Amino acid sequence: MGKKFETRITEMLGIEHPILCGGMQWVTRAEFVAEIAKAGGLGFIPAETFETPEHLREEIRRTRTLTDKPFGVNISMLPKVGDVLERTLQFCDVICEEGVKVVETAGRNPDAILPKLKQGGVKVIHKLTSVRHAETAERLGVDAVSLLGYGSGGHIGLNNVASFISIPMAVSHLKIPVIAAGGICDGRGFLGALAMGAEAVLMGTRFMATTECPIHPSIKEKYVQSAETDTALILSSIRNPMRCIRNRLAEDVLAMEGRGAKLEEILKQVPGTRMREAFVKGDPDMGVLPCGQVVGLIDGIKSVKEVLEDILSEAEELLGRLNRMVS
């Protein structure tokens, strides 16, 4: 293991290394999140994949039987329709009652749930895609932001700005810590993010190709074999672009968008249940597989501990090389 990197994020969250795994649907459940915690990082359990708040409570408690180290919960801020907000607030009640110390929010701004979380002593990290939205989140009172770049996997927003631009810009505009999200899988990306002023990194694609990740081995192998050019941006026509592996389903969706398909028709092709089924059955064409361009740098399936150790060791070696370059 390389040197320790201490930042405001490691201090805030009480973790050993400034390396986070974002909440991933159907993936970051108790066993996986616990392994990330044991390795010194921090992962997030995705609340919205549970049928009820009580099921989330059970998962939090199950995670605590597997590790005594910190972990968080992800809350996706869905549109305020029907009883969606009430359900989200019930998730927040469970989080506060169970003493979870950090929540990752994404989607709309978290203003509706911040008072409840703050009252419960929960730190809030809001994941977003632009510096402008980061400034708004800071004004609302979040404790940190995770900023996604253009090459990230999943929903990347509409700004199309590379992390090399957005991260230093956010750092110069904000007082709260900035976390570099997406485009990172090794010590080079980790150290580069810190050099730009980020105080942690948030990874997703790299964690998909780990031995502990609870997806089918065939899907893991798909990630390992994919190149940086093997991703696609789908759902751009409905202003919600999502970067994923360019599989048969992604090609079908792109074709639908190209011929002007309506929102309802497109959404029928990309339900989260199909992603879950692909993860379980191992058919890489069955569902949308979120994936960043960084997939081209992933050269094999490793344990979570090995991933973190490799990142930190490589970062230490790079620091030595950079120091030797300075006269």
Residue pairs with C-beta under 8 A, 6 or more apart in sequence:
1 309
1 312
1 313
2 187
2 309
2 312
2 313
2 314
2 315
2 316
2 317
3 312
3 315
3 316
3 319
4 16
4 17
4 312
5 17
5 18
5 194
5 312
5 315
7 18
7 177
7 194
7 199
7 200
8 144
8 177
8 199
9 15
9 18
9 20
9 144
9 177
9 179
9 199
9 200
10 16
10 17
10 18
10 200
12 102
12 123
12 143
12 144
12 177
13 42
13 70
13 72
13 101
13 102
13 123
14 70
14 101
15 37
15 40
15 41
15 42
15 69
15 70
16 40
16 41
17 39
17 40
17 41
17 308
17 312
18 194
18 199
18 200
18 201
19 40
19 41
19 42
19 190
19 200
19 201
19 203
19 308
19 311
20 41
20 42
20 43
20 44
20 146
20 179
20 200
20 201
20 202
20 203
21 28
21 33
21 36
21 41
21 42
21 43
21 44
21 202
21 203
21 204
21 207
22 28
22 44
22 74
22 104
22 127
22 146
22 181
22 202
22 203
22 204
23 43
23 44
23 45
23 46
23 72
23 73
23 74
23 76
23 104
23 106
24 46
24 204
24 207
24 208
24 290
25 46
25 48
25 49
25 272
25 275
25 276
26 46
26 49
26 272
26 275
26 276
26 279
27 46
27 208
27 213
27 214
27 215
27 279
28 43
28 44
28 45
28 46
28 74
29 45
29 59
29 214
30 45
30 59
30 62
30 63
30 66
31 66
31 212
31 214
32 43
32 212
32 213
32 214
33 43
33 44
33 45
33 63
33 71
34 63
34 66
34 67
34 71
35 212
35 304
35 305
36 42
36 43
36 71
36 207
36 304
37 43
37 67
37 69
37 70
37 71
38 67
38 69
38 305
39 304
39 305
39 307
39 308
40 69
40 308
41 304
41 308
42 70
42 71
42 72
42 102
43 71
43 72
43 207
44 71
44 72
44 73
44 74
44 102
44 103
44 104
45 56
45 59
45 60
45 63
45 71
45 72
45 73
45 74
46 73
46 74
46 76
47 56
47 73
47 74
47 75
47 76
47 88
47 91
47 95
48 74
48 75
48 76
48 78
49 272
50 56
50 59
53 87
53 90
53 91
53 93
53 94
54 94
56 73
56 91
56 94
56 95
57 94
57 97
57 98
60 73
60 94
60 95
60 98
60 100
61 98
63 71
70 101
70 102
71 100
72 100
72 101
72 102
72 103
72 104
72 125
73 91
73 95
73 100
73 102
73 103
73 104
74 103
74 104
74 105
74 106
75 88
75 91
75 92
75 103
75 104
75 105
75 106
75 110
75 113
76 105
76 106
76 107
77 88
77 105
77 106
77 107
77 108
77 109
77 110
77 112
77 113
78 84
78 88
78 107
78 108
79 108
80 108
80 112
85 112
88 112
88 113
89 112
89 113
89 116
92 103
92 113
92 116
92 117
92 120
93 116
95 103
95 117
95 120
95 122
96 116
96 117
96 119
96 120
96 121
96 122
97 120
100 122
101 121
101 122
101 123
102 122
102 123
102 124
102 125
103 117
103 122
103 123
103 124
103 125
104 125
104 126
104 127
104 146
105 113
105 124
105 125
105 126
105 127
105 142
106 126
106 127
106 128
109 126
109 133
109 136
109 137
109 140
110 117
110 124
110 126
110 137
110 140
110 142
111 140
114 124
114 140
114 141
114 142
117 124
118 124
118 141
123 143
123 144
124 141
124 142
124 143
124 144
125 142
125 143
125 144
125 145
125 146
125 179
126 134
126 137
126 142
126 144
126 145
126 146
127 145
127 146
127 148
127 181
127 202
128 134
128 137
128 145
128 146
128 147
128 148
128 157
129 147
129 148
129 155
129 156
129 157
129 158
129 159
130 147
130 157
130 159
130 161
130 166
131 147
131 166
131 169
131 170
131 173
134 145
134 147
134 170
134 173
134 174
134 178
135 173
135 174
137 145
138 145
138 174
138 175
138 176
142 176
143 176
143 177
144 176
144 177
144 178
144 179
144 199
145 170
145 174
145 176
145 177
145 178
145 179
146 179
146 180
146 181
146 202
147 163
147 166
147 167
147 170
147 178
147 179
147 180
147 181
148 154
148 156
148 157
148 181
148 182
149 156
149 161
149 162
149 163
149 164
149 166
149 167
149 180
149 181
149 182
149 183
150 156
150 159
150 160
150 161
150 162
150 163
151 162
151 163
151 182
151 183
151 243
151 292
151 293
151 294
152 163
152 181
152 182
152 183
152 204
152 243
152 292
153 182
153 204
153 205
153 231
153 243
153 244
153 290
153 291
153 292
153 294
153 295
154 204
154 242
154 243
154 244
154 290
154 292
155 240
155 241
155 242
156 182
156 233
156 241
156 242
156 243
157 241
158 239
158 241
159 166
163 180
163 182
163 183
163 193
163 196
164 196
167 178
167 180
167 193
167 196
167 197
167 198
168 196
168 197
170 178
171 178
171 196
171 197
171 198
172 197
177 199
177 200
178 197
178 198
178 199
179 198
179 199
179 200
179 201
179 202
180 193
180 196
180 198
180 200
180 201
180 202
181 201
181 202
182 202
182 204
182 292
182 294
183 189
183 292
183 293
183 294
184 190
184 192
184 193
184 201
184 202
184 203
184 206
184 294
185 203
185 205
185 206
185 294
185 297
185 298
186 206
186 297
186 310
186 311
186 314
187 310
187 311
187 312
187 313
187 314
187 315
187 316
187 317
187 318
188 314
188 315
188 318
189 201
189 294
189 297
190 201
190 311
190 312
190 314
190 315
191 314
191 315
191 318
191 319
193 201
194 315
204 290
204 292
205 223
205 290
205 291
205 292
205 294
205 295
205 298
206 294
206 298
206 307
207 213
207 304
207 307
208 215
208 219
208 220
208 223
208 291
209 220
209 223
209 224
209 298
209 300
209 301
209 302
210 220
210 301
210 302
210 303
210 304
210 307
211 301
211 302
211 303
211 304
212 303
212 304
213 220
214 279
215 279
215 280
216 278
216 279
216 280
216 281
216 282
217 282
218 282
218 283
218 284
219 278
219 279
219 282
219 284
219 289
220 301
221 301
222 245
222 247
222 284
222 289
223 245
223 289
223 291
223 295
223 298
224 298
224 299
224 300
224 301
226 245
226 291
226 295
226 296
227 295
227 296
228 293
228 294
228 295
228 296
228 297
229 296
230 245
230 246
230 291
230 295
230 296
231 243
231 244
231 245
231 246
231 291
231 292
231 293
231 295
232 243
232 244
232 245
232 246
232 250
232 251
232 254
233 241
233 242
233 243
234 241
234 242
234 244
234 250
234 253
234 254
234 257
234 270
234 288
235 241
235 242
235 253
235 257
235 266
235 270
236 257
237 257
237 260
237 261
237 266
238 263
238 266
238 267
242 270
242 288
242 290
243 290
243 291
243 292
243 293
244 250
244 288
244 289
244 290
244 291
245 284
245 289
245 291
245 295
247 284
247 285
247 289
248 285
249 269
249 270
249 274
249 285
249 286
249 287
249 288
250 288
252 269
253 266
253 269
253 270
253 288
256 265
256 266
256 269
257 266
270 287
270 288
274 286
274 287
274 288
275 287
275 288
275 289
275 290
276 287
277 283
277 286
277 287
278 284
278 285
278 286
278 287
278 289
279 287
302 310
